[in-house]
Amino acid sequence: MSESKPIVLSLGEILWDMIPEGKRAGGAPVNFIYHATKNGADGYSISAIGEDELGDELKAAVEKTGIKSVLQRNAYPTGRADVKLENGIPEWTIVKDVAWDHIALTQDLIDLVRKADAICYGSLACRMQESHDTIMKLLKLSRPETLRYYDINIRGDHYSKELIEEQLADATVFKLNDDELMLLRPMFGITGTDEEACQWFMDHYDLDYVILTAGADFSTILAKDGEISTLPTPRVQVSDTIGAGDSFSGAFTINILLGKSLKEAHRAAVNTAAYVCTQAGAWPEYPEVMPDYIAEWEAAHKE
C-alpha cells in the first residue's frame, strides 16, 4: 500500500443521467471514486467521453467536483442514461455503443493500474468488446496485493454468466444486492440462505470479502477469516437513492485500505450511503462530520 494516500481507481462508464429535473453527471465507477476520494483516497476515474458538447460538459463537471480522472476522447457519443424515478428509485435505459464502450488500452492506463492499491469495476462497462478487453487486461496487470472490487451492478441485459464468471475470477471483493443474488441463484445453481449463498461465492472464487446489500433493510459482509458483519439500513428522509450503493462501496474500500476493521469499514459504508440517500444526486457535498446513523439506530433500539 502507498505510504501516502492509497491509490484507488475505477474502470468503466461515465455518463449523463438524464433525470426529469435535467441531467446529472454519473456512472457507478465515477460515483465510487467520488466517495473513495472524499473518504481519503487518491482516486482516479478511468473512462472515455465523446468529442462532443456533452463530453465537454461532462469533463467540466468532473473537474469542478474535484474528481481526478483519465478521460479518453473518441469519436463515439458521450454516454447517457435516461432515468425515470419511481418513488425515488431509479429505472434506467442506458444508450449503447457510446464513448465508454470504447476505452482503449494505453501505456498511461497500464502505468496507473500498476500503482493501484484498489480497483473497482463492474459488468456494465464490459458489455462491448473494446472496453471489455481493456478492463480485463488492466485487472490482470494489477499487482497481486491490489484489492479488486467487483460491484456486479447488473443493468438491463448487459451481462452474461460467462462475463460474471470471468470477472469473479479476478476479484478479491464481490458486492451484489439482494435482487442480483436472486438472479444469480438459478444461474449458478445456488441454494440455501443468503449467507450460505454469499459463502458459496467466497469459496468458489477465493474472495476476501462478499458484500450483500438489501436496500432499506440491511447489509451483510462476509470476510475470508470467517468474520461476518450485519448492520441495519438506517431510516432516513430519502431524496433519491442514486449513487447510494456506489458510496457504500467507495467508503468501504478506502476504510479497509486504511487499516480499519471489518466492522468499522462496514459502519462507515452504511453511514455514507444513508447520508447520500438524504441528498439529491450521487455527488453531494460532505458535511464536516458524517452523521452516525447507526449510533442513532442503536440508541433507538436499546431495550
PAZAPA-4460 file (N, C-alpha, C; in steps of 0.05 Angstrom, whole numbers, plus 32768, in hexadecimal, padded with zeros to 4 digits):
% residues 303
    n_x    n_y    n_z   ca_x   ca_y   ca_z    c_x    c_y    c_z   seq   type   mol
   8011   7FE8   8000   8000   8000   8000   8012   8019   8000     1      M     A
   8008   802E   7FF4   8017   8047   7FF2   801C   8052   800E     2      S     A
   8033   8060   8011   803A   806D   802B   8028   8085   8030     3      E     A
   8020   8092   801A   800E   80A9   801D   7FF1   809F   801B     4      S     A
   7FE1   80AD   800B   7FC5   80A4   8008   7FC4   808B   7FF6     5      K     A
   7FB4   8077   7FFC   7FB1   8060   7FEA   7FA6   8069   7FCF     6      P     A
   7FB1   805D   7FBA   7FA9   8063   7F9F   7F92   8050   7F97     7      I     A
   7F7C   805C   7F91   7F63   804D   7F8A   7F5A   8055   7F6F     8      V     A
   7F54   8041   7F5E   7F4B   8046   7F42   7F30   803A   7F3E     9      L     A
   7F21   8046   7F2B   7F09   8039   7F21   7F0B   8037   7F03    10      S     A
   7F02   8020   7EF8   7F02   801B   7EDC   7EE6   8018   7ED2    11      L     A
   7EDE   8029   7EBF   7EC3   8025   7EB3   7EB4   803E   7EAC    12      G     A
   7E9A   803C   7EAD   7E88   8050   7EA2   7E89   806B   7EB0    13      E     A
   7E87   8080   7EA0   7E82   809B   7EAA   7E6D   80A6   7E96    14      I     A
   7E59   80B3   7EA1   7E42   80BB   7E90   7E31   80D0   7E9C    15      L     A
   7E1F   80DA   7E8D   7E0B   80EC   7E97   7DF2   80DC   7E9E    16      W     A
   7DE9   80DE   7EB7   7DCE   80D4   7EBF   7DBA   80E9   7EB7    17      D     A
   7DA9   80E2   7EA4   7D94   80F5   7E9A   7D7B   80F1   7EAB    18      M     A
   7D7A   80FF   7EC2   7D63   80FC   7ED4   7D4F   8112   7ECE    19      I     A
   7D36   810F   7ED9   7D21   8122   7ED2   7D29   8140   7ED8    20      P     A
   7D3A   8144   7EEC   7D41   8160   7EF3   7D57   816B   7EE2    21      E     A
   7D63   815B   7ED0   7D79   8163   7EC0   7D8E   814D   7EBF    22      G     A
   7DA7   8154   7EB8   7DBB   813F   7EB7   7DCF   8142   7ECE    23      K     A
   7DD8   812A   7ED8   7DEB   8129   7EED   7E02   8117   7EE5    24      R     A
   7E1A   811F   7EEA   7E31   810E   7EE4   7E31   80F6   7EF6    25      A     A
   7E38   80DF   7EEB   7E38   80C6   7EFB   7E45   80AF   7EED    26      G     A
   7E3D   8097   7EF6   7E49   807E   7EEE   7E55   8072   7F07    27      G     A
   7E4F   8058   7F0C   7E57   804B   7F25   7E75   804E   7F2B    28      A     A
   7E87   8049   7F18   7EA3   804B   7F1F   7EAC   8067   7F27    29      P     A
   7EA3   807B   7F1A   7EAB   8096   7F22   7E9E   809E   7F3C    30      V     A
   7E85   8095   7F41   7E79   809A   7F5B   7E8A   808D   7F71    31      N     A
   7E93   8075   7F6D   7EA4   8067   7F80   7EBD   8078   7F86    32      F     A
   7ECA   8082   7F71   7EE2   8092   7F75   7EDD   80AC   7F84    33      I     A
   7EC7   80B8   7F7F   7EC0   80D1   7F8E   7EC0   80CB   7FAC    34      Y     A
   7EB3   80B5   7FB4   7EB0   80B0   7FD0   7ECA   80A4   7FDC    35      H     A
   7ED8   8094   7FCD   7EF2   808B   7FD6   7F05   80A2   7FDC    36      A     A
   7F04   80B6   7FC9   7F15   80CE   7FCC   7F0C   80DE   7FE5    37      T     A
   7EF2   80E2   7FE8   7EE8   80F1   7FFF   7EF0   80E4   801A    38      K     A
   7EF4   80C9   8019   7EFB   80BB   8032   7F19   80B6   8035    39      N     A
   7F29   80C2   8023   7F46   80C1   8028   7F57   80B4   8013    40      G     A
   7F4C   80AD   7FFC   7F5C   80A0   7FE7   7F68   80B5   7FD3    41      A     A
   7F7D   80AD   7FC6   7F86   80BB   7FAE   7F79   80AC   7F97    42      D     A
   7F62   80B6   7F8F   7F50   80A8   7F7C   7F51   80B2   7F60    43      G     A
   7F4E   809F   7F4D   7F4E   80A6   7F30   7F38   8097   7F22    44      Y     A
   7F27   80A5   7F13   7F13   8098   7F03   7F1E   8095   7EE7    45      S     A
   7F1E   807C   7EDD   7F28   8076   7EC2   7F11   806F   7EB0    46      I     A
   7F0D   807F   7E9B   7EF6   807B   7E89   7EFC   8088   7E6F    47      S     A
   7EE7   808D   7E5F   7EE9   809B   7E46   7ECF   80AB   7E41    48      A     A
   7ED3   80C2   7E34   7EBD   80D4   7E2D   7EC0   80DB   7E0F    49      I     A
   7EAA   80E5   7E04   7EAA   80EB   7DE8   7EB7   8106   7DE2    50      G     A
   7EBD   810B   7DC9   7EC7   8125   7DC0   7EAF   8136   7DB8    51      E     A
   7E9E   813B   7DCC   7E85   8149   7DC7   7E7F   815C   7DDF    52      D     A
   7E69   816A   7DDD   7E63   817E   7DF2   7E5D   8170   7E0C    53      E     A
   7E4F   815A   7E0C   7E49   814B   7E25   7E63   8142   7E31    54      L     A
   7E77   813A   7E21   7E91   8133   7E2B   7EA0   814A   7E39    55      G     A
   7E9F   8161   7E2C   7EAB   8179   7E38   7E9E   817F   7E53    56      D     A
   7E84   817E   7E54   7E75   8184   7E6C   7E7B   816F   7E82    57      E     A
   7E7D   8156   7E7A   7E82   8141   7E8E   7E9F   8144   7E9A    58      L     A
   7EB2   814A   7E89   7ECD   814E   7E92   7ECE   8166   7EA6    59      K     A
   7EC0   817B   7E9F   7EBF   8193   7EB0   7EB2   818C   7ECB    60      A     A
   7E9C   817C   7ECA   7E8E   8175   7EE3   7EA0   8164   7EF5    61      A     A
   7EAF   8152   7EEA   7EC2   8141   7EFA   7ED8   8153   7F06    62      V     A
   7EE3   8164   7EF6   7EF8   8175   7F00   7EEE   8188   7F16    63      E     A
   7ED6   8193   7F13   7ECB   81A5   7F27   7EC7   8197   7F42    64      K     A
   7EC0   817E   7F41   7EBB   816F   7F59   7ED5   8166   7F67    65      T     A
   7EEC   8168   7F58   7F05   8161   7F64   7F0D   8144   7F60    66      G     A
   7EFE   8135   7F50   7F04   8119   7F4A   7F1B   8119   7F36    67      I     A
   7F31   810A   7F3E   7F47   8106   7F2B   7F3E   80F1   7F16    68      K     A
   7F46   80F4   7EFE   7F3D   80E2   7EE9   7F51   80DF   7ED3    69      S     A
   7F4E   80C9   7EC5   7F5B   80C5   7EAB   7F45   80BF   7E97    70      V     A
   7F3C   80D4   7E8A   7F25   80D3   7E77   7F2F   80D4   7E5B    71      L     A
   7F2F   80BD   7E4D   7F36   80BD   7E31   7F21   80CB   7E21    72      Q     A
   7F28   80D7   7E0A   7F14   80E2   7DF8   7F14   80D1   7DDF    73      R     A
   7EFD   80CA   7DD5   7EFB   80BB   7DBC   7EE3   80C4   7DAB    74      N     A
   7EE0   80B7   7D94   7ECC   80C1   7D81   7EAF   80B7   7D87    75      A     A
   7EAC   80A8   7D9C   7E91   809E   7DA3   7E83   80B3   7DB5    76      Y     A
   7E68   80B3   7DB6   7E5A   80C7   7DC6   7E5F   80C2   7DE4    77      P     A
   7E5E   80D8   7DF3   7E61   80D6   7E10   7E49   80C5   7E1B    78      T     A
   7E50   80B5   7E2F   7E3C   80A4   7E3B   7E25   80B3   7E48    79      G     A
   7E0E   80A6   7E48   7DF6   80B1   7E55   7DE4   809A   7E5E    80      R     A
   7DD5   80A0   7E73   7DC1   808D   7E7D   7DA8   809D   7E82    81      A     A
   7D92   8094   7E76   7D78   80A1   7E7C   7D6D   8094   7E95    82      D     A
   7D68   80A5   7EA9   7D60   809B   7EC4   7D44   80A5   7ECA    83      V     A
   7D33   8092   7ED3   7D18   8099   7EDD   7D17   8091   7EFA    84      K     A
   7D10   80A3   7F0C   7D0E   809D   7F28   7CF2   8094   7F30    85      L     A
   7CF0   807D   7F3C   7CD7   8072   7F47   7CDA   8071   7F65    86      E     A
   7CCD   8084   7F73   7CCF   8086   7F90   7CEC   8088   7F99    87      N     A
   7CFC   8098   7F8A   7D18   809D   7F91   7D2B   8087   7F87    88      G     A
   7D20   8071   7F7C   7D31   805B   7F73   7D35   805E   7F54    89      I     A
   7D4F   805F   7F4B   7D54   8063   7F2F   7D4F   804B   7F1D    90      P     A
   7D43   804F   7F06   7D41   803B   7EF1   7D50   8046   7ED9    91      E     A
   7D62   8035   7ECE   7D76   803F   7EBB   7D71   8034   7E9F    92      W     A
   7D76   8044   7E8B   7D78   803C   7E6F   7D93   8046   7E66    93      T     A
   7DA6   8035   7E61   7DC2   803D   7E5D   7DC8   803B   7E3F    94      I     A
   7DD0   8051   7E33   7DD6   8053   7E16   7DEF   8042   7E10    95      V     A
   7DEE   8033   7DFA   7E04   8020   7DF4   7E16   802C   7DDE    96      K     A
   7E2E   8020   7DDD   7E43   8028   7DC9   7E4A   8045   7DCB    97      D     A
   7E52   804C   7DE4   7E5A   8068   7DEA   7E78   8068   7DF1    98      V     A
   7E82   8080   7DF8   7E9F   8083   7DFC   7EAB   806F   7E10    99      A     A
   7E9D   806B   7E27   7EA9   805A   7E3B   7EA7   803C   7E34   100      W     A
   7E9A   8035   7E1E   7E9B   801A   7E14   7EB5   8015   7E04   101      D     A
   7EC5   802A   7E01   7EDD   8029   7DF0   7EF5   8035   7DFF   102      H     A
   7EFA   802C   7E17   7F11   8034   7E26   7F29   8025   7E1B   103      I     A
   7F3E   8033   7E13   7F55   8027   7E06   7F6B   8020   7E1A   104      A     A
   7F78   800A   7E16   7F8F   8003   7E27   7FA7   8014   7E1F   105      L     A
   7FB1   8024   7E32   7FC8   8035   7E2D   7FDD   8031   7E43   106      T     A
   7FF5   8039   7E3D   800B   8036   7E50   8005   8046   7E69   107      Q     A
   7FF9   805E   7E66   7FF2   806E   7E7E   7FE0   805F   7E91   108      D     A
   7FCC   8051   7E86   7FBA   8041   7E97   7FC9   802A   7EA4   109      L     A
   7FDA   801D   7E95   7FE9   8007   7EA0   7FFB   8010   7EB7   110      I     A
   8008   8027   7EB4   801A   8032   7EC8   800A   8039   7EE2   111      D     A
   7FF2   8044   7EDE   7FE1   804C   7EF5   7FD7   8033   7F04   112      L     A
   7FCE   801F   7EF5   7FC4   8007   7F01   7FD9   7FF9   7F12   113      V     A
   7FF2   7FFA   7F09   8008   7FEC   7F17   800E   7FFA   7F32   114      R     A
   8004   8012   7F36   8008   8020   7F4F   7FF0   801E   7F62   115      K     A
   7FDA   8012   7F58   7FC1   8014   7F66   7FC1   8001   7F7F   116      A     A
   7FB5   800C   7F95   7FB0   7FFC   7FAD   7F95   7FEF   7FAB   117      D     A
   7F83   7FFA   7F9C   7F68   7FEF   7F98   7F5D   7FF7   7F7D   118      A     A
   7F4E   7FE5   7F71   7F41   7FEA   7F57   7F24   7FE1   7F59   119      I     A
   7F12   7FF3   7F51   7EF5   7FEC   7F50   7EED   7FE8   7F33   120      C     A
   7EDD   7FD3   7F2E   7ED3   7FCE   7F13   7EB8   7FC0   7F15   121      Y     A
   7EA9   7FBF   7EFF   7E8F   7FB3   7EFF   7E89   7FA5   7EE4   122      G     A
   7E70   7F9B   7EE2   7E69   7F8C   7ECA   7E61   7F9E   7EB2   123      S     A
   7E55   7FB5   7EB8   7E4A   7FC6   7EA3   7E5F   7FCF   7E8F   124      L     A
   7E76   7FD8   7E99   7E8A   7FE4   7E87   7E97   7FCF   7E75   125      A     A
   7E91   7FB5   7E7B   7E9C   7FA0   7E6A   7E88   7F94   7E56   126      C     A
   7E73   7FA4   7E51   7E5E   7F9A   7E3F   7E67   7F99   7E22   127      R     A
   7E7B   7FA9   7E1A   7E86   7FA9   7DFF   7EA4   7FA2   7DFF   128      M     A
   7EAD   7F98   7DE9   7EC7   7F8A   7DE9   7EDF   7F9B   7DF0   129      Q     A
   7EE0   7FB4   7DE6   7EF8   7FC4   7DEA   7EFD   7FCB   7E07   130      E     A
   7EE9   7FD5   7E14   7EEC   7FDB   7E31   7EEF   7FC2   7E41   131      S     A
   7EE1   7FAD   7E3A   7EE4   7F93   7E47   7F02   7F8B   7E47   132      H     A
   7F0E   7F8B   7E2F   7F29   7F81   7E2D   7F3C   7F93   7E3D   133      D     A
   7F38   7FAD   7E3C   7F49   7FC0   7E4A   7F47   7FBB   7E68   134      T     A
   7F2F   7FBA   7E72   7F2B   7FB7   7E8F   7F36   7F9D   7E99   135      I     A
   7F30   7F87   7E8C   7F39   7F6D   7E95   7F58   7F6B   7E94   136      M     A
   7F64   7F77   7E80   7F81   7F78   7E7E   7F8D   7F88   7E95   137      K     A
   7F82   7F9F   7E9A   7F8C   7FB0   7EB0   7F8A   7FA2   7ECB   138      L     A
   7F74   7F94   7ED0   7F72   7F85   7EE9   7F89   7F71   7EEC   139      L     A
   7F8F   7F63   7ED6   7FA4   7F4F   7ED7   7FC0   7F5C   7EDA   140      K     A
   7FC3   7F75   7ED3   7FDC   7F83   7ED6   7FE0   7F90   7EF1   141      L     A
   7FCB   7F8F   7F02   7FCD   7F9B   7F1C   7FDF   7F89   7F2E   142      S     A
   7FE8   7F94   7F44   7FF9   7F85   7F56   7FE9   7F70   7F65   143      R     A
   7FF6   7F5A   7F6C   7FE7   7F44   7F7A   7FD8   7F4E   7F93   144      P     A
   7FE4   7F61   7FA2   7FD8   7F6A   7FBB   7FC3   7F80   7FB7   145      E     A
   7FBE   7F89   7F9E   7FAA   7F9D   7F99   7F8E   7F92   7FA0   146      T     A
   7F7F   7FA3   7FAE   7F63   7F9C   7FB3   7F53   7FA0   7F9A   147      L     A
   7F46   7F8B   7F90   7F37   7F8D   7F77   7F19   7F8A   7F7E   148      R     A
   7F0B   7FA0   7F7D   7EF0   7FA2   7F87   7EDC   7F9F   7F70   149      Y     A
   7ECF   7F88   7F6F   7EBC   7F83   7F5A   7E9F   7F89   7F63   150      Y     A
   7E96   7FA0   7F5C   7E7A   7FA7   7F61   7E6A   7F9F   7F48   151      D     A
   7E5C   7F89   7F49   7E50   7F7D   7F31   7E3E   7F91   7F23   152      I     A
   7E2E   7FA0   7F32   7E1F   7FB7   7F27   7E10   7FAF   7F0D   153      N     A
   7DFF   7F9B   7F0F   7DF0   7F92   7EF7   7DDC   7FA7   7EEE   154      I     A
   7DDD   7FAD   7ED4   7DCA   7FBF   7EC8   7DBF   7FB3   7EAF   155      R     A
   7DA4   7FB1   7EAD   7D97   7FA7   7E95   7DA1   7F8B   7E8E   156      G     A
   7DA8   7F88   7E74   7DB2   7F6E   7E6B   7DD0   7F70   7E64   157      D     A
   7DDE   7F83   7E71   7DFA   7F87   7E6B   7E0C   7F75   7E7C   158      H     A
   7E08   7F5B   7E7B   7E18   7F48   7E8A   7E13   7F2C   7E7F   159      Y     A
   7E24   7F1A   7E87   7E21   7EFD   7E81   7E2E   7EED   7E97   160      S     A
   7E28   7ED4   7E9A   7E35   7EC3   7EAE   7E53   7EC2   7EA8   161      K     A
   7E5A   7EC0   7E8F   7E76   7EBE   7E88   7E86   7ED6   7E90   162      E     A
   7E7A   7EEE   7E8D   7E87   7F07   7E95   7E8A   7F08   7EB4   163      L     A
   7E75   7F00   7EC2   7E76   7F01   7EDF   7E8B   7EEE   7EEA   164      I     A
   7E8D   7ED6   7EDE   7EA1   7EC3   7EE6   7EBD   7ECE   7EE1   165      E     A
   7EC0   7EDA   7ECA   7EDA   7EE5   7EC3   7EE2   7EFC   7ED6   166      E     A
   7ECF   7F0D   7EDD   7ED6   7F23   7EEE   7EDA   7F1A   7F0B   167      Q     A
   7ECB   7F06   7F14   7ECF   7EFC   7F2F   7EEA   7EEF   7F32   168      L     A
   7EF5   7EE4   7F1D   7F0F   7ED6   7F1E   7F25   7EEA   7F25   169      A     A
   7F21   7F04   7F1F   7F36   7F18   7F24   7F30   7F27   7F3E   170      D     A
   7F19   7F23   7F4B   7F11   7F33   7F62   7F1D   7F29   7F7C   171      A     A
   7F21   7F3D   7F8E   7F26   7F36   7FAA   7F0E   7F3D   7FBC   172      T     A
   7EFD   7F4F   7FB2   7EE5   7F58   7FC0   7ECE   7F56   7FAC   173      V     A
   7EB7   7F4B   7FB4   7E9F   7F48   7FA3   7E88   7F55   7FB2   174      F     A
   7E7C   7F6A   7FA5   7E66   7F78   7FB0   7E4D   7F74   7F9E   175      K     A
   7E37   7F6C   7FAB   7E1E   7F69   7F9C   7E07   7F71   7FAE   176      L     A
   7DF0   7F76   7FA2   7DD8   7F7B   7FB2   7DC5   7F63   7FB2   177      N     A
   7DB0   7F65   7FC2   7D9E   7F4E   7FC5   7D90   7F47   7FAB   178      D     A
   7D89   7F5A   7F9A   7D7D   7F54   7F80   7D91   7F45   7F6E   179      D     A
   7DAA   7F4E   7F6F   7DBF   7F41   7F5E   7DC4   7F24   7F68   180      E     A
   7DC3   7F20   7F82   7DC7   7F05   7F8D   7DB1   7EF3   7F84   181      L     A
   7D98   7EFD   7F83   7D81   7EED   7F7A   7D85   7EE5   7F5C   182      M     A
   7D91   7EF7   7F4D   7D96   7EF1   7F30   7DAC   7EDC   7F2D   183      L     A
   7DC1   7EDE   7F3F   7DD8   7ECC   7F3C   7DD3   7EB0   7F47   184      L     A
   7DC0   7EAD   7F5A   7DBB   7E93   7F66   7DB6   7E7D   7F51   185      R     A
   7DA1   7E81   7F3F   7D9D   7E6C   7F2B   7DB3   7E6A   7F17   186      P     A
   7DC0   7E81   7F11   7DD5   7E81   7EFD   7DED   7E6F   7F06   187      M     A
   7DF3   7E70   7F20   7E09   7E61   7F2A   7E00   7E48   7F3A   188      F     A
   7DE6   7E43   7F3C   7DDC   7E2C   7F4A   7DE1   7E2D   7F68   189      G     A
   7DDD   7E45   7F74   7DE2   7E49   7F90   7DC9   7E47   7FA0   190      I     A
   7DCA   7E38   7FB6   7DB3   7E36   7FC8   7DBC   7E3F   7FE4   191      T     A
   7DAA   7E3D   7FF7   7DB1   7E44   8013   7DAA   7E61   8019   192      G     A
   7DB1   7E69   8031   7DAC   7E85   803A   7DBD   7E98   802B   193      T     A
   7DB6   7EB2   802E   7DC7   7EC7   8021   7DE4   7EC5   802A   194      D     A
   7DE8   7EC1   8044   7E03   7EBF   804F   7E12   7EA7   8042   195      E     A
   7E04   7E91   8040   7E10   7E79   8033   7E16   7E7E   8016   196      E     A
   7E05   7E8D   8008   7E0A   7E94   7FEC   7E23   7EA6   7FEA   197      A     A
   7E25   7EB9   7FFC   7E3D   7ECA   7FFB   7E56   7EB9   8001   198      C     A
   7E54   7EA7   8014   7E6B   7E95   801A   7E72   7E84   8002   199      Q     A
   7E5E   7E7C   7FF2   7E63   7E6C   7FD9   7E76   7E7C   7FC7   200      W     A
   7E70   7E96   7FC3   7E81   7EA6   7FB1   7E9D   7EA9   7FBE   201      F     A
   7E9E   7EAD   7FD8   7EB7   7EB0   7FE6   7EC9   7E98   7FE1   202      M     A
   7EBD   7E80   7FE4   7ECC   7E67   7FE1   7ED4   7E61   7FC4   203      D     A
   7EC2   7E66   7FB2   7EC7   7E5E   7F96   7EDA   7E71   7F88   204      H     A
   7EDC   7E8A   7F91   7EED   7E9E   7F83   7F03   7EA9   7F95   205      Y     A
   7F08   7E9D   7FAC   7F1E   7EA4   7FBE   7F1E   7EC2   7FC3   206      D     A
   7F07   7ECC   7FCD   7F04   7EE9   7FD2   7F0C   7EF0   7FEE   207      L     A
   7F14   7F09   7FF2   7F1A   7F13   800D   7F00   7F1D   801B   208      D     A
   7EEE   7F28   800C   7ED5   7F32   8017   7EBE   7F2D   8003   209      Y     A
   7EA6   7F27   800D   7E8E   7F28   7FFD   7E7A   7F3A   800B   210      V     A
   7E70   7F4E   7FFC   7E5E   7F62   8008   7E43   7F5F   7FFB   211      I     A
   7E2F   7F5C   800D   7E13   7F5B   8004   7E04   7F72   800F   212      L     A
   7DF8   7F83   7FFE   7DE7   7F99   8007   7DCA   7F93   8001   213      T     A
   7DB9   7F9A   8013   7D9C   7F95   8010   7D8C   7FAE   8014   214      A     A
   7D94   7FC3   8004   7D84   7FDB   8003   7D7E   7FE8   801E   215      G     A
   7D65   7FEB   8024   7D5C   7FF8   803C   7D5C   7FE6   8055   216      A     A
   7D65   7FCD   8052   7D64   7FBA   8068   7D7F   7FB7   8077   217      D     A
   7D93   7FAD   8069   7DAC   7FA7   8077   7DC3   7FA4   8062   218      F     A
   7DDB   7FA0   806C   7DF2   7F98   805C   7E03   7F85   806C   219      S     A
   7E0F   7F71   805F   7E1F   7F5D   806C   7E39   7F5B   805D   220      T     A
   7E50   7F59   806B   7E6A   7F55   805F   7E77   7F3C   806C   221      I     A
   7E7E   7F2A   805B   7E8D   7F12   8063   7EAB   7F16   805D   222      L     A
   7EBC   7F0F   806F   7ED9   7F10   806B   7EE4   7EF4   8069   223      A     A
   7EFB   7EF2   805C   7F08   7ED8   8058   7F0E   7ECA   8072   224      K     A
   7F15   7EDA   8087   7F1D   7ECE   80A0   7F05   7EC4   80B0   225      D     A
   7EEC   7EC6   80A5   7ED5   7EBD   80B3   7EC5   7ED2   80C1   226      G     A
   7ED0   7EEA   80C4   7EC1   7F00   80D1   7EAA   7F09   80BF   227      E     A
   7E93   7F0F   80CC   7E7C   7F18   80BE   7E72   7F31   80CC   228      I     A
   7E6C   7F46   80BC   7E60   7F5F   80C7   7E45   7F64   80B9   229      S     A
   7E30   7F67   80C9   7E16   7F6D   80BF   7E0C   7F86   80CD   230      T     A
   7E03   7F9A   80BD   7DF9   7FB3   80C8   7DDE   7FB9   80BC   231      L     A
   7DCC   7FC5   80CB   7DB2   7FCE   80BF   7DB7   7FE7   80AE   232      P     A
   7DA5   7FEA   809B   7DA6   8003   808B   7D96   8018   809B   233      T     A
   7DA4   802F   80A2   7D96   8043   80B2   7D7E   804F   80A3   234      P     A
   7D6A   8057   80B2   7D53   8065   80A6   7D5A   8083   80A4   235      R     A
   7D5A   808D   808C   7D60   80AA   8087   7D4B   80B5   8075   236      V     A
   7D4A   80D0   8073   7D38   80DD   8060   7D45   80DC   8044   237      Q     A
   7D3A   80CB   8033   7D48   80C6   8019   7D41   80DB   8005   238      V     A
   7D56   80E7   7FF9   7D53   80F9   7FE2   7D52   80E8   7FC9   239      S     A
   7D68   80D8   7FC4   7D68   80C3   7FB0   7D7E   80B0   7FB7   240      D     A
   7D7F   8098   7FAA   7D92   8084   7FB1   7DA9   8082   7F9C   241      T     A
   7DAA   8096   7F8A   7DBF   8095   7F75   7DDA   8097   7F82   242      I     A
   7DEB   8083   7F7C   7E07   8083   7F86   7E0A   8079   7FA2   243      G     A
   7DF5   8070   7FAF   7DF7   8067   7FCB   7E09   804E   7FCD   244      A     A
   7E04   803B   7FBC   7E14   8022   7FBC   7E31   8028   7FB5   245      G     A
   7E36   803A   7FA3   7E52   8042   7F9B   7E60   804F   7FB2   246      D     A
   7E51   8060   7FC1   7E5D   806D   7FD8   7E64   8059   7FEE   247      S     A
   7E53   8045   7FF2   7E59   802F   8005   7E74   8022   7FFD   248      F     A
   7E76   801C   7FE3   7E8E   800E   7FD9   7EA7   801F   7FDC   249      S     A
   7EA5   8038   7FD5   7EBC   804A   7FD7   7EC6   804D   7FF4   250      G     A
   7EB3   8051   8006   7EBA   8054   8022   7EC5   803B   802E   251      A     A
   7EB9   8024   8028   7EC3   800A   8032   7EE0   8005   8028   252      F     A
   7EE5   8009   800F   7EFF   8003   8003   7F15   8013   8010   253      T     A
   7F11   802D   8012   7F27   803E   801C   7F2B   8039   803A   254      I     A
   7F16   8033   8049   7F19   802D   8065   7F28   8013   806A   255      N     A
   7F24   7FFF   8059   7F33   7FE6   805B   7F51   7FEC   8054   256      I     A
   7F56   7FFC   803F   7F71   8003   8038   7F7F   8012   804E   257      L     A
   7F70   8022   805D   7F7C   8032   8072   7F80   8022   808C   258      L     A
   7F79   8008   808B   7F7F   7FF7   80A2   7F69   7FF4   80B6   259      G     A
   7F51   7FFE   80AF   7F3A   7FFC   80C1   7F31   7FDE   80C3   260      K     A
   7F24   7FD8   80D9   7F18   7FBD   80DB   7F01   7FBA   80C9   261      S     A
   7EF8   7FA0   80C5   7EE1   7F9B   80B5   7EC9   7FAB   80BF   262      L     A
   7EC4   7FAA   80D9   7EAC   7FB7   80E4   7EAE   7FD6   80E1   263      K     A
   7EC6   7FE1   80E5   7ECA   7FFE   80E1   7EC5   8006   80C4   264      E     A
   7ED0   7FF7   80B2   7ECD   7FFD   8095   7EB0   7FFA   808D   265      A     A
   7EA2   7FE6   8097   7E86   7FE1   8091   7E75   7FF9   809C   266      H     A
   7E7B   8001   80B4   7E6C   8016   80C0   7E6F   8030   80B0   267      R     A
   7E88   8036   80A8   7E8D   804E   8098   7E7D   804D   807E   268      A     A
   7E7D   8035   8072   7E6F   8031   8058   7E51   8036   805B   269      A     A
   7E45   802B   8070   7E28   802E   8074   7E21   804B   807A   270      V     A
   7E31   8058   808B   7E2B   8075   8092   7E2E   8086   8079   271      N     A
   7E42   8081   8068   7E46   8091   8050   7E2F   808D   803D   272      T     A
   7E26   8074   8038   7E10   806F   8026   7DF6   807B   8030   273      A     A
   7DF2   807A   804B   7DDA   8086   8056   7DDA   80A4   8051   274      A     A
   7DF1   80B1   8055   7DF2   80CE   8050   7DED   80D4   8033   275      Y     A
   7DF8   80C5   8021   7DF4   80CA   8004   7DD6   80C8   7FFD   276      V     A
   7DC8   80B6   800A   7DAB   80B3   8005   7D9B   80CC   800D   277      C     A
   7DA6   80DC   8020   7D98   80F4   8029   7D9E   810C   8016   278      T     A
   7DB0   8108   8003   7DB8   811E   7FF2   7DB0   8118   7FD5   279      Q     A
   7DAE   812D   7FC5   7DA7   8129   7FA8   7DC0   8123   7F99   280      A     A
   7DBF   810D   7F89   7DD6   8105   7F78   7DEB   80F5   7F86   281      G     A
   7DFF   80ED   7F76   7E13   80DA   7F7F   7E2C   80E7   7F8B   282      A     A
   7E2F   8102   7F86   7E47   8110   7F8F   7E41   8127   7FA2   283      W     A
   7E34   8122   7FB8   7E2E   8138   7FCA   7E47   8142   7FD8   284      P     A
   7E46   815B   7FE1   7E5B   8165   7FF3   7E59   8156   800D   285      E     A
   7E70   8151   8019   7E70   8143   8033   7E6E   8157   804A   286      Y     A
   7E60   814F   805F   7E60   8160   8077   7E7B   815F   8085   287      P     A
   7E81   8171   8097   7E9A   8171   80A5   7E9E   8157   80B5   288      E     A
   7E88   814E   80C0   7E88   8134   80CE   7E71   8123   80C3   289      V     A
   7E78   810B   80BA   7E63   80FA   80AF   7E50   80F1   80C6   290      M     A
   7E36   80F4   80C3   7E24   80EA   80D8   7E28   80CC   80DD   291      P     A
   7E25   80C5   80F7   7E28   80A8   80FE   7E0B   809D   8101   292      D     A
   7E00   8096   80EA   7DE4   808C   80E9   7DE2   8071   80F8   293      Y     A
   7DF7   8061   80F7   7DF7   8047   8104   7DF5   804B   8123   294      I     A
   7E04   805F   812D   7E03   8065   814A   7DE6   806D   8152   295      A     A
   7DDA   807E   8141   7DBF   8086   8146   7DAC   806E   8146   296      E     A
   7DAF   805C   8133   7D9F   8044   8132   7DA2   8033   814B   297      W     A
   7DBC   8030   8153   7DC1   801F   816B   7DB5   802C   8184   298      E     A
   7DB7   8046   8186   7DAB   8054   819D   7D8D   8050   819E   299      A     A
   7D80   8052   8187   7D63   804F   8185   7D59   8033   818A   300      A     A
   7D6B   801F   8187   7D63   8003   818A   7D6E   7FF6   81A3   301      H     A
   7D78   8006   81B5   7D81   7FFB   81CF   7D69   7FF1   81DE   302      K     A
   7D6C   7FDB   81EB   7D56   7FD0   81FB   7D55   7FDE   8216   303      E     A
***
